[in-house]
């Protein structure tokens, strides 16, 4: 997987169908993918998943924290790696994982597809919460867990990353011990009824382990994923998992680039990680 060229990208602020930002050049300069478990990990044999971690010196950690970004046009993992840097501890490994088909500002990219396709057109970075992408991410996390000999796996997902984290709970119920879903579009069919390929976490909710500890954090001022979607998912999840907790952030918006929202999310992540 060798690329060395300038790629012209139309950068999106959050969800590409909502708002355009600036045009930006990204130098895709990766020449190899070595599974070193700090910058990359292999998945399902043929895939390479890129990683960003503030804990580069660690070779073993009891607790593995995976951060999954939302449906961003560029810099997918960059903002989540910034979040991860706040929560370093001696026996904790923090890793921001670049979702399939995404790349960061340094040109590090994961194989796979982030492109949604309908019967008539390519929709851009939409409609890609597919079983294939769930399997790719889950296998990457499993490989990281084995490498670091971790006793506990925690996943923190934002927006589309939260939807994928919830889907991993559905299909790999023994892989994750704790999960924090931030502004999660967990009822995909209600949120985007025109999407043809994405799986909806709420439809497979009965597969989730009753032992998993799940926090759901929704922004009361989120105008991308309305809080009602998160509330409905939390209500259904509580029927099979009494360890589920729902939190509504007053004044909290969708994007973590908002200073107030970021502060509230950082505060909640700290409380979430401190809980048993």
ZIMORA-V992576 format. One record per run of one state. SS is the DSSP state (2 for helix, 1 for strand, 0 for the rest). FROM is the first residue (numbers start at 1). LEN is the number of residues. If there is no record, write none. Layout:
ss from len
SS FROM LEN
SS FROM LEN
This chain:
ss from len
0 1 4
1 5 8
0 13 7
1 20 9
0 29 11
1 40 4
0 44 3
1 47 6
0 53 10
1 63 6
0 69 9
2 78 10
0 88 4
1 92 6
0 98 5
1 103 1
0 104 5
1 109 1
0 110 6
1 116 2
0 118 4
1 122 3
0 125 6
2 131 18
0 149 3
1 152 7
0 159 1
2 160 12
0 172 6
1 178 5
0 183 5
2 188 4
0 192 9
2 201 7
0 208 5
1 213 7
0 220 7
2 227 12
0 239 5
1 244 6
0 250 9
2 259 16
0 275 2
